[in-house]
Amino acid sequence: MANVALTGLKKSYGPVDVIKGVDIAIEDGEFVVFVGPSGCGKSTLLRMIAGLEDISGGTLSIGGRVVNDVPPKDRRIAMVFQSYAIFPHMTVRENVAFGLTIAKMPKKEKEAKVAEAARILQMEHLLDRRPSQLSGGQRQRVAIGRAIVREPAVFLFDEPLSNLDAALRVDMRMELAKLHQDLKATMIYVTHDQVEAMTLADKIVVLNAGVVQQVGTPLELYHSPANLFVAGFIGSPKMNLLPVTVEGVTSSSVTVGSPDLGVAMLPFRPGAVVVGDQVTLGVRPHMLGLGAGTRLPGAVQLVERLGNETIAMLRLKSGQEITAALGGDQPIRVGDRIDPGFAPTAAALFDTAGIALTRA
C-alpha cells in the first residue's frame, strides 16, 4: 500500500479555476473521504489522483513517487465508479478477471486472485452468473472485486453507493468498512452524503468551491467545525446557527446576547472579536435538552418521532426556526411551547468572517 500527498494541487479549465491549491496528506492504510456539495470539485480531485484529469499545477505523489505525468495504468491505483461499468455479456468471474486477462496473467494465478476476491466479498456463489442476474449491491461488489484483484496501492471510490436504495446503502457501507479493515489498504472515497463520510472515514476532507475547508476525524469536524460552512454541512440534523451580539469579552470568555437567547457567557478566547460584533452561535440539535442549561424557548412547529429520539422544529421569539433532537419518545405536540437548553461548553461560536473561535 502507499501514502498519497497532494501539494498545492490545481486544476483549471481555461480561465476557470476548479481546484484551487489543495494540500492533503493521506497516510498509508487510511480511509479518507472527500465530501462536499455538488460542484465543489471532489470528483475532479479524485480523477486527478487517478490520472483521468490533467494537473494544472502542484504536485501529486503516491508512495513517495511524483506521478503528475504518469499514465493511470502505472500509478498502482484501482477505481470504482458510481456506475458499475461491468460487461453484461460476461460472467462475474470474467468481469472480475478482466484486467488480469488484458494483462495476460497466467491462468492459474488469475484464478487464485479471483477466488480470493470472491472470498473477501462473499460472492463465491455468484461467479458463474451474469450481471442481469444480480442485484445492484451484488453488481457493485463485482466492480469492487475487479479492483481488489489488481492489488493496487490505493483504492479510489467515486460515489459508489449513489445508485443503491437506502437500506442497501447501509449494508454496503458496512461491507466497505469491513473491507478496509481486512485489506488495511489506502482508500479515498468521494461522496456528497455526509452520513457516509461520518460513518466510513478515518479522516474527512471537506471541500467547497475547490478549496479545502477542513481536514480532520469525523468527531473533530462534528464537535469543532473550523467555519460556518463545515458547521452547516457536517451533522444530521444540521447545526442550528443563530445570530447574536457580543456584549462582553475577557481573555477566556465571550458574552453574547439576542432576543431568543437572553445573555450567555461562553468559554471561548475572543481573538479579534470585540463588543458590538455580530457573530454566530452554533448549537447541535443533539446538544439541546429539555429544562437544562442556557434556554432557547420556542413553539413547536413540527414533530418527527423516530422511536429512539424525537426531532422537534421550534420557532423562536425572533421567528427563526431551530431543530432539537430530544432523547426518547417525548410527549410533545405541535403548538406546545418548550424551552430546550444547552451547556455553554457544547456550543460553537463563529466570528464576523465565519471562522470558529477557539474554546478556552
Beta strands, then each sheet from edge to edge (+ up, - down):
strand 1: 4-13
strand 2: 16-26
strand 3: 31-35
strand 4: 57-62
strand 5: 65-66
strand 6: 77-80
strand 7: 154-158
strand 8: 186-191
strand 9: 203-208
strand 10: 211-216
strand 11: 240-249
strand 12: 254-258
strand 13: 262-266
strand 14: 278-283
strand 15: 289-290
strand 16: 294-295
strand 17: 298-305
strand 18: 309-316
strand 19: 321-327
strand 20: 337-338
strand 21: 340-342
strand 22: 348-350
sheet 1: 2+ 1- 4+ 5-
sheet 2: 6+ 7+ 8+ 3+ 9+ 10-
sheet 3: 13+ 12- 11+ 14- 22+
sheet 4: 15+ 21- 16+
sheet 5: 19+ 18- 17+ 20-
end
